[in-house]
Amino acid sequence: MSAVPAVFVQGVFRPLGEVCIPEGTSVEVIIPPTHQESEPTTEQLAARDRIYELLSLRFDSDEPTNILETHNDHQP
């Protein structure tokens, strides 16, 4: 199998050069990744760390810690 460079224009893949295959031949197009994930910036890492710090905090809401204690509260 060989690679055929092409450009995608108006919904159609157009080869950039001559292609030596019979008309109507079924082909499989493999799209390479358009970008690679970059390493997070210092600011992004700091923001992530702050989010984790906030998520780790506990707040007292005066709600029962055992949800089973309130199981029947809604019953008539």
N, C-alpha and C positions, 0 to 999 in steps of 0.2 A: 504494500500500500504506500502511496506517495502523497505528500501534502501539496495542496493547490492553494496558493495565496489568492484571497478574494476580498472584496469589499462588499459590505451590506448597504444597499441603496434602495430606498423605497420598498422595503419588504422582500428584496431579492438579493441573493448572493451572486455577485458578478466576479468571475475569475479575472485576475490581473494579467493573465497570459494565456497562451494556447493550452487547451485541455484535450488530451488524446483519449477520449472515451466515446463510445457510441451514444448518439442522441437518445434521450429517454432513460438512460441508465440511472438507477437509484443509487444515491450516495449518502453517506453519513457525514454531517458537518460537526466537528468538535470545536467548540468555542473556548479559546484560552481565557483565563481570568483577566479581567480588565485592570484590576489593581490588587495589590497585596496589602494585607493588613499591616499597618505600621505599629511600631512600639508606642505605648501610651506616653504622653508628655508628662512632665513633672506636675503640671497643673491637674491633669486628668487623674494621676495617681493620688494626689492630695485630695481631690474631690471624692474619689472612691473611698479613701481611708476615712474621710469625714462621714460619709454615708454609713459605713460599717460601724463607726463609733456611735452614731445616733441610733442605729438599729439595735445596738447592744444595750442601750439604756432601758431601764424598767421604770414605769410610772405607776403610782398607786392610784387606781381609779375608784377606790372604795367599793368595788364589785367583789362578790364572793370569789375566793380562790378556787372553790370547789363548785363547779357548774351544776353538779347534782343537787346542791342545796336549793337551787331555784327551779328545779325541774317542774314542780307542780304549781308554781306561782301564777301561771296563765289559766289554770283550770277554774271553772265556775264553782 
